[in-house]
Amino acid sequence: MLIKCDVVIVNRLAPHLESRKCHTTITLGKSSNASMFFILHTTKNKSGTKYLVKNNILQVHRRFIDEGKCTISMKEPTHDIVISKGAAVDLKKFLLVLHLALHDKDVSSQVDLDNVLLPKHCDLEKPKTSLSIHEKSSYPIKTSFPILLEKLEVNNCFLKKFDIRILKLVNLKRLDLSSNCLNSLPVSMDMLTSLNYICLSNNLFTEFPMSLLAVSFTKSLKFLDISSNKIKYLPSRLSVLNELVTLNLAKNEIEYLPGNFGLLKNLKYLYTSGNLLNTIPWTFQRLRLIHFEFDNALCNLYNPSSSICHSFESIHSLFELAARCIIKNRVGFCTDLIPRSIATQLNNAKFCPCGSPCISNYIPYVKSFDLCQVSQELSTDGCRAGGKLMANMIGYLCCMKCYKKWQINPNTLFTDNE
């Protein structure tokens, strides 16, 4: 059994003499009297430091074992062995063997101590954490990706399908798959719990990859680039990406932003040029951007504070009521089980300032809005813009009650929450 990880040794009698973190390979073995031990091998100490197991372990801290972390407190010497960046599966097996040995139980079913594997020079070297592949001939087909990768770039390799081997890279933080031929992502993308940067530009996506809206990404994803694709709409659930700082939507076929787009409270950099946008949603004024890039078409104003002609029924249809209930209560739905047209309507739901969703029965309104209020820096058609720039801000009213409030004061925002 070979375990590759980072280790820090803390002497409990002199904690100020804590060792520097270094890449370590842990091996197991047994002495002539059948006493089990483990050895910590490093590049500077290839023979390693030996620790006996039986009656020599004071405590094991394994609360973060699923993150590849644990701490083993030894009695003699008085060392705390702090382990990090290890493979969770290997660490769990290692701790199980230690537990069995401490209680004089047979460990032969878990590890072969008679044929101990000594670490090779390559095992002692610090593992690769970054990999860049820029041509198809360099793509690993027969070999696997380094398990401890934190950054992976695969460009110009004509990938048509997402390589599921990438999902095993649990330490991956940055993933760049730009300039390929991808049109979908696997549902199980949420296995990459550490991912905070995703670049999917210049691919063949026609729909926003919904797997990027998994719960794990709502807390980790800070950079998303889906530019230069053929995406036509953005789902209303995009607002769940609470930590998103940079969003690049440039050069797609997007006609409008979701009504609750302004709920992306941490968004600072937004790129929308090269789309079909001519309006922004009313929640857009909640944003506090540093940089916003857009097309001139966004500033082709309608008559300010005017309503758009749209038929409205005072009594909602059964479909409208059911769809509003699904969205308001955040009921999940699978696009494989319902008609595609219904799934599209649910994903394209609009929101009234009072917080109620609308599907097809609503009263739209438009007013002019100064973009300088939401962004420190504006650029249009590739040039930095200055002065007052007015854009069309569109909103949707869900019922006659909200419409009457809007008639009294078009600038009223009926609530701060959707």
Disulfide bonds with the S-S distance in Angstrom:
none
